[in-house]
C-alpha cells in the first residue's frame, strides 16, 4: 500500500516509516516546512511539505494514498490553544482532506496517547472501557483529537492507538534519564514506587502496521505498550546493570518536582520554544500508576511486545553511545 505518515521526521514517526518500508509498503512523509529530514535521508520515501492548519494545503499529501498514519503533534506548548492547535486541529484537517481528496481511503490511524485517558486511579491498568479522565491540557487535547476521529468513523475507517510511554533510539525525551544513570545516580520520584507501562519504539511501529493491515482494527481503539508493567525503581536498577554503573538512589519529593517544573514553565515564557517540563508535566510525573492493558490488541490484532525491557534499554543506550549522545 501507499501510506502517508505525518510526523515522519520525528522519533516515533521515523521508526514507523522504517517498518513500513521493511514490509514492502510505499511511504509518503508529510513534513512541516521547517521539519528536519535527518532520519529520512537515503531512504525511498516521498517527502511532501504542507501546512496542517490549511485543509487545501493537504490535498497533495493525501491524494491517492491507501492509508494515513497520523503521528504528528505537539507535546509542549505555552498555553491551552497551542496544545489544541498542535493536536486537535491537524487531526480535524487531515480527516477533512481525506473526505475531499481521497474518498477511497482504507484506514486512518490516529496515534494518540495514554494521557488521553489518564492514569490508573484504582491501581488497576486502564482499558478501552475506562472513562477518559485526562489530567493535563496535553492529555485533554489528545482526547479531543480522539473524539474528532471517533465522529469521523461514519464515513472514514478509523483506528485509534493509545500509546504508552515510549523509549528507543532517536528519542530525546528520555535521554536525560539514561544520562543521569550513566553518571551514577538513580533518580526516583516520591517516596513510594511508581508503576508505568513502557514500550520500545520498535513495538509501537509493529502495532502501527497491524492497525493499517488488519481488518479487525477498523473503527477500533487500542492501548499499545508493554505486556508487563514496571516500577521506576526496577527500570533504574536494570539500566544501571546494563550500563555497568554503580549508583546512588536519589528520591525526589513531589514538592521538589512541582517546584522545578514551575520554575521551568516560568522561564520558558521568556524563550521562543515552550518547555516540555511544566507544572502539568510535574503532575503527570507524580502519579502512582501509569499502566494500561494491551489485552485487546493482543487478542484482536495479534500484537505482542517483542522487545524486553532489558533488551530495549541495551538497544537504546548502545545507540546513544554510538551517536555520541551519552
Backbone torsions as a table, in degrees:
resi	resn	phi	psi	omega
1	UNK	NA	157.4	170.9
2	UNK	-96.1	122.2	-171.3
3	UNK	-126.3	129.6	175.3
4	UNK	-89.1	129.5	176.8
5	UNK	-117.7	118.9	173.0
6	UNK	-88.5	152.4	-178.0
7	UNK	69.2	22.6	-175.5
8	UNK	-69.8	-13.1	177.9
9	UNK	-84.7	-8.9	-176.2
10	UNK	-92.6	-176.1	-176.8
11	UNK	-57.3	-62.1	-176.2
12	UNK	-72.3	-46.2	-176.8
13	UNK	-59.6	-38.1	-179.4
14	UNK	-67.9	-35.2	177.5
15	UNK	-70.2	-36.6	176.4
16	UNK	-64.4	-42.9	177.5
17	UNK	-59.4	-43.7	178.5
18	UNK	-59.8	-43.7	-177.8
19	UNK	-67.7	-37.4	176.6
20	UNK	-62.9	-43.9	178.0
21	UNK	-61.0	-42.8	179.9
22	UNK	-63.0	-27.9	179.5
23	UNK	-87.9	4.4	176.4
24	UNK	89.6	7.9	179.0
25	UNK	-84.7	156.5	170.5
26	UNK	-88.7	139.8	-176.7
27	UNK	-120.6	128.7	170.5
28	UNK	-112.9	125.6	-176.7
29	UNK	-104.9	125.0	176.1
30	UNK	-94.6	117.3	-179.5
31	UNK	-120.7	149.3	170.9
32	UNK	-73.4	165.0	-173.7
33	UNK	-56.1	-37.9	-175.0
34	UNK	-101.5	8.1	-178.4
35	UNK	-71.0	141.5	178.6
36	UNK	-74.6	150.4	175.4
37	UNK	-104.4	19.0	-171.1
38	UNK	-52.3	-45.8	-175.1
39	UNK	-88.4	3.5	-177.5
40	UNK	-110.8	-10.0	-176.5
41	UNK	-57.0	136.8	173.8
42	UNK	76.7	8.3	-178.5
43	UNK	-110.8	147.8	-178.3
44	UNK	-75.2	66.8	-176.9
45	UNK	-119.4	129.6	175.1
46	UNK	-80.7	119.9	-177.8
47	UNK	-103.1	126.0	174.5
48	UNK	-125.6	142.0	179.5
49	UNK	-113.8	136.8	-177.4
50	UNK	-156.9	168.6	178.4
51	UNK	-101.6	110.0	-176.7
52	UNK	-67.6	-9.3	177.5
53	UNK	-87.5	-1.1	-177.6
54	UNK	-126.8	112.5	-176.6
55	UNK	-59.7	-43.6	-178.9
56	UNK	-60.7	-35.2	179.0
57	UNK	-63.8	-21.3	-176.3
58	UNK	-89.2	1.7	-177.6
59	UNK	-59.8	-52.6	-178.0
60	UNK	-62.7	-43.1	179.4
61	UNK	-60.4	-38.1	-172.5
62	UNK	-92.5	-17.2	-177.2
63	UNK	-62.7	133.7	171.9
64	UNK	63.1	27.0	171.4
65	UNK	-102.4	152.0	-179.5
66	UNK	-85.7	-28.6	-178.0
67	UNK	-152.1	156.9	175.9
68	UNK	-125.0	130.3	171.2
69	UNK	-112.5	109.1	-175.3
70	UNK	-95.0	101.7	-179.0
71	UNK	-102.9	-31.4	-172.6
72	UNK	-59.2	148.9	178.7
73	UNK	172.1	-172.9	178.6
74	UNK	-122.3	143.3	175.1
75	UNK	-108.7	-8.3	179.5
76	UNK	-138.8	140.3	177.1
77	UNK	-156.5	159.5	-177.5
78	UNK	-85.0	-16.3	180.0
79	UNK	-156.1	176.5	-178.3
80	UNK	-58.0	-44.8	-177.2
81	UNK	-60.8	-35.8	179.2
82	UNK	-62.2	-39.8	177.9
83	UNK	-66.5	-43.4	-177.9
84	UNK	-71.4	-35.9	176.2
85	UNK	-66.5	-29.1	-177.0
86	UNK	-91.2	-19.6	-176.3
87	UNK	-118.5	-47.3	-179.9
88	UNK	-77.2	-50.3	-173.3
89	UNK	-59.3	-46.8	178.3
90	UNK	-61.5	-37.8	178.3
91	UNK	-62.4	-46.9	179.7
92	UNK	-59.9	-44.3	-176.4
93	UNK	-71.4	-36.9	177.7
94	UNK	-64.9	-41.0	177.9
95	UNK	-64.2	-42.0	178.4
96	UNK	-66.4	-39.8	177.7
97	UNK	-63.6	-37.6	177.7
98	UNK	-63.4	-41.7	178.4
99	UNK	-60.6	-43.9	-174.7
100	UNK	-76.3	-43.3	-165.6
101	UNK	-114.9	-7.0	179.7
102	UNK	-147.5	63.6	-174.3
103	UNK	-64.7	-14.9	179.1
104	UNK	-92.0	13.5	-177.4
105	UNK	-55.0	129.5	-176.8
106	UNK	-89.2	-22.3	-179.6
107	UNK	-162.4	135.9	171.6
108	UNK	-117.8	114.1	-179.0
109	UNK	-104.2	118.0	176.6
110	UNK	-98.8	116.7	175.2
111	UNK	-85.3	100.8	-179.3
112	UNK	-98.1	-153.2	-173.3
113	UNK	-146.3	150.6	174.1
114	UNK	-58.8	-26.1	-179.8
115	UNK	-65.2	-18.5	177.6
116	UNK	-66.7	-22.8	176.3
117	UNK	-99.2	-41.7	179.9
118	UNK	109.4	176.3	-178.7
119	UNK	-74.5	166.4	172.9
120	UNK	-70.7	131.3	-178.9
121	UNK	-98.2	-14.0	-177.7
122	UNK	-121.8	10.5	179.5
123	UNK	87.2	-9.5	178.2
124	UNK	-96.3	143.0	179.4
125	UNK	-56.7	138.0	176.2
126	UNK	-69.7	152.7	178.8
127	UNK	-129.7	179.9	178.6
128	UNK	-64.9	-15.9	178.7
129	UNK	-92.7	-7.3	179.8
130	UNK	-69.7	126.8	177.4
131	UNK	-60.7	130.0	179.4
132	UNK	-59.0	135.1	177.3
133	UNK	-146.3	59.4	-178.5
134	UNK	-58.4	142.5	-174.6
135	UNK	-109.0	-1.0	179.0
136	UNK	-131.6	163.9	176.9
137	UNK	-63.4	-37.7	176.0
138	UNK	-58.1	-50.7	179.5
139	UNK	-60.5	-39.6	179.5
140	UNK	-66.5	-36.5	178.6
141	UNK	-70.0	-34.3	175.8
142	UNK	-68.4	-38.8	176.9
143	UNK	-65.7	-38.2	177.4
144	UNK	-62.2	-38.3	176.6
145	UNK	-65.3	-39.2	175.8
146	UNK	-59.8	-45.7	-178.6
147	UNK	-61.9	-37.2	176.4
148	UNK	-62.9	-43.5	179.5
149	UNK	-67.7	-36.9	178.9
150	UNK	-63.8	-40.2	179.0
151	UNK	-66.3	-28.8	-177.6
152	UNK	-76.3	-10.5	-175.6
153	UNK	-64.0	-14.3	178.9
154	UNK	-70.0	-21.9	178.3
155	UNK	-135.3	-4.0	177.3
156	UNK	-133.4	128.8	177.4
157	UNK	-68.8	111.2	-173.8
158	UNK	-116.2	135.1	171.7
159	UNK	-121.6	130.9	179.3
160	UNK	-109.1	126.7	175.6
161	UNK	-110.3	118.2	176.4
162	UNK	-94.6	105.5	-172.8
163	UNK	-86.0	134.9	174.7
164	UNK	-75.9	-173.3	177.2
165	UNK	-62.6	135.2	-172.4
166	UNK	-120.1	143.8	174.5
167	UNK	-142.0	167.3	178.2
168	UNK	147.2	177.9	177.5
169	UNK	-54.2	142.2	179.6
170	UNK	83.3	-4.6	-177.8
171	UNK	-83.1	132.1	176.6
172	UNK	-101.1	-20.1	-173.4
173	UNK	-66.4	-39.5	-176.3
174	UNK	-100.0	1.2	-177.8
175	UNK	-56.4	-43.0	-178.1
176	UNK	-58.9	-37.4	178.4
177	UNK	-60.5	-49.8	-179.0
178	UNK	-64.9	-38.2	177.9
179	UNK	-62.9	-39.1	-179.6
180	UNK	-65.2	-45.1	178.5
181	UNK	-64.4	-37.5	179.8
182	UNK	-64.1	-24.5	179.3
183	UNK	-90.8	2.1	173.8
184	UNK	101.8	12.9	177.8
185	UNK	-119.9	139.8	177.1
186	UNK	-116.3	95.5	-174.4
187	UNK	-78.3	134.8	174.2
188	UNK	-131.1	141.5	179.9
189	UNK	-99.2	125.0	178.8
190	UNK	83.9	174.6	-176.6
191	UNK	-92.1	-15.3	-178.3
192	UNK	-115.8	156.6	179.8
193	UNK	-61.0	142.3	175.8
194	UNK	-118.7	132.5	-175.9
195	UNK	-98.6	147.7	-178.0
196	UNK	-148.7	150.4	169.5
197	UNK	-99.8	120.1	-174.0
198	UNK	-121.7	131.5	-176.0
199	UNK	-126.4	133.3	173.3
200	UNK	-71.0	142.1	-174.8
201	UNK	-59.9	-26.4	177.6
202	UNK	-62.7	-39.5	178.0
203	UNK	-69.5	-34.9	176.2
204	UNK	-63.8	-41.6	178.5
205	UNK	-63.0	-42.2	177.4
206	UNK	-58.0	-46.0	-178.0
207	UNK	-63.9	-37.2	-179.6
208	UNK	-64.3	-39.7	178.0
209	UNK	-67.2	-42.0	176.9
210	UNK	-59.6	-38.2	-179.4
211	UNK	-64.2	-29.7	177.6
212	UNK	-80.8	-42.4	-169.9
213	UNK	-85.3	-30.5	-172.7
214	UNK	-85.2	126.4	177.1
215	UNK	-63.8	-31.4	-179.5
216	UNK	-62.0	-21.4	-176.8
217	UNK	-79.7	-12.2	-175.9
218	UNK	-58.6	125.8	176.6
219	UNK	58.3	35.4	178.3
220	UNK	-121.0	162.5	176.6
221	UNK	-123.1	136.0	-177.9
222	UNK	-136.7	142.3	164.9
223	UNK	-83.7	136.6	179.5
224	UNK	-127.5	124.7	179.3
225	UNK	-175.1	-153.4	177.7
226	UNK	-78.4	154.1	176.6
227	UNK	-83.5	-11.7	176.0
228	UNK	-120.8	153.7	177.4
229	UNK	-107.6	151.4	-176.0
230	UNK	-135.4	155.3	171.1
231	UNK	-91.7	156.7	177.3
232	UNK	-65.5	-27.0	175.9
233	UNK	-63.6	-45.0	178.7
234	UNK	-62.6	-42.6	-180.0
235	UNK	-64.3	-43.1	179.3
236	UNK	-62.8	-46.2	-178.5
237	UNK	-64.7	-42.1	-179.5
238	UNK	-67.3	-38.3	177.2
239	UNK	-62.4	-42.2	178.2
240	UNK	-62.2	-39.6	178.5
241	UNK	-65.0	-45.0	-179.9
242	UNK	-62.2	-40.6	-179.4
243	UNK	-82.2	-5.2	-177.4
244	UNK	56.4	49.8	-179.8
245	UNK	-121.8	129.0	167.6
246	UNK	-82.2	147.1	-176.4
247	UNK	-153.9	166.2	179.1
248	UNK	-101.9	126.5	177.1
249	UNK	-77.5	126.6	-178.6
250	UNK	-120.0	118.7	178.8
251	UNK	-96.6	126.1	-179.6
252	UNK	-103.3	115.8	177.9
253	UNK	-59.9	152.8	-180.0
254	UNK	-56.9	-35.4	-179.8
255	UNK	-62.1	-36.1	178.5
256	UNK	-67.7	-42.2	178.9
257	UNK	-59.7	-47.4	-179.8
258	UNK	-64.2	-38.5	-179.6
259	UNK	-64.8	-48.0	179.3
260	UNK	-62.6	-43.9	-179.5
261	UNK	-62.6	-40.2	179.4
262	UNK	-63.8	-44.2	177.6
263	UNK	-63.5	-40.9	179.7
264	UNK	-60.8	-42.6	179.4
265	UNK	-66.2	-40.3	-178.8
266	UNK	-62.3	-49.3	-176.3
267	UNK	-71.5	-22.2	177.7
268	UNK	-68.0	-19.0	177.7
269	UNK	-62.7	-23.6	-177.1
270	UNK	-101.1	7.4	177.5
271	UNK	-115.1	161.1	-177.9
272	UNK	-72.5	-32.8	-178.7
273	UNK	-103.3	141.2	178.0
274	UNK	-72.3	153.9	178.0
275	UNK	-86.0	137.4	175.5
276	UNK	-66.2	-34.8	178.4
277	UNK	-89.1	111.2	175.3
278	UNK	-135.9	-176.9	-175.7
279	UNK	-59.6	-40.7	-179.6
280	UNK	-67.4	-37.0	176.0
281	UNK	-63.4	-36.6	175.0
282	UNK	-60.1	-39.5	177.5
283	UNK	-62.9	-40.3	174.1
284	UNK	-56.7	-46.3	-171.4
285	UNK	-68.2	-25.8	-176.1
286	UNK	-91.4	-1.7	179.2
287	UNK	-66.0	144.8	-176.1
288	UNK	-77.9	-24.7	-169.5
289	UNK	-148.7	104.0	173.2
290	UNK	-109.7	65.7	-179.5
291	UNK	-117.1	150.7	178.0
292	UNK	-141.3	157.4	178.4
293	UNK	-97.5	132.0	176.6
294	UNK	-103.6	16.1	-175.4
295	UNK	-56.9	-41.8	-178.6
296	UNK	-63.1	-42.1	178.8
297	UNK	-65.7	-38.2	177.3
298	UNK	-63.7	-45.7	-175.3
299	UNK	-70.2	-43.7	-171.8
300	UNK	-94.4	-31.8	-174.8
301	UNK	-105.8	-14.2	-173.2
302	UNK	76.0	20.2	178.3
303	UNK	-70.1	142.8	173.9
304	UNK	-146.6	152.0	172.6
305	UNK	-77.7	110.5	-177.7
306	UNK	-94.7	-15.6	-178.2
307	UNK	-112.3	115.6	178.9
308	UNK	-69.3	163.0	179.6
309	UNK	-59.5	-46.0	-179.0
310	UNK	-62.6	-46.8	-179.9
311	UNK	-64.4	-37.6	-179.8
312	UNK	-66.5	-41.8	177.8
313	UNK	-64.2	-42.2	179.3
314	UNK	-64.0	-44.9	179.3
315	UNK	-60.1	-43.1	-177.0
316	UNK	-69.2	-49.0	-177.5
317	UNK	-69.1	-34.5	175.2
318	UNK	-61.9	-41.0	179.6
319	UNK	-66.3	-43.8	177.5
320	UNK	-56.0	-42.7	-178.3
321	UNK	-69.2	-41.3	178.4
322	UNK	-61.7	-36.2	-178.2
323	UNK	-85.2	-3.2	-179.8
324	UNK	76.7	17.7	179.1
325	UNK	-82.7	-16.3	-175.3
326	UNK	-145.4	NA	NA
